[in-house]
Amino acid sequence: MQALDSLAEALDRDRSHLLNEAVRVYLDVQEWQAQQIKAGIQQADRGKLTGHDEVKKMVARWRRR
């Protein structure tokens, strides 16, 4: 893993530190995503949904940026 070795050298860290950090960040992102999905499902179960027309407006605004 040349990329890992190069990065470890550039950051003056060992490979295990970088791997541990990468796993921690990955797990944080996965946990956040799972929480967001759960929250979205709960909102949907309560009937709090965004209508098709509103979604189209949001997408149109994003495209203008």
N, C-alpha and C positions, 0 to 999 in steps of 0.2 A: 504494500500500500504506500506507494511513493507520495501520493498527495497528503496522506496523514503524516508521514514522516517529515515532509517539507513544512507543513503547517506547524507541527510540533516544534521544529527547529526555529521557525520564524517567530513563534510566540514564546520561545524558551519554556516550553512545557513538555511533559512526557506524553507518550501516546495514550496511556491509560487515563490521564486527566482529560484529554480531548474526547476520548470515547465516552467516558462517564458524563461529561458535559453534554455531548450529543444525545445520549440516551435520556438524560434529564429533560432537555429541551423537547425532545420528541414526545416523551410521556406527558409533559405539561400541555403541549398542543393537543394531544389526543384527549386528555381529560377535559380541556376547555371545549373541544368540539363535542364531546359526549354530553356535556352539561348544556350546551346550546341546543343540541338536538332534543334533549329531554324537555327543555323549556319551551321549545317550539311545539312539541307534541302536546304539552300541557295547555298552551294557548289555543291550539286547534281544538282540543277537547272541550275547552270553554267557549268555543265558537268565535274566538278572536282571530279572524282570518282577514287577509288583505285581498280585496277583489281584483279581478283581472284588469279592469280599467286602471286602477291605481298602480298596479305592477307595470303596465305599459307606460304610464307617465314616468315612473321611477327610472325605467330602462332608457327612455328617451332623454331624461336629464343626464344620466350617466354617459350616454353617447356624445353629448355636447361638450363634455369636458375634455 
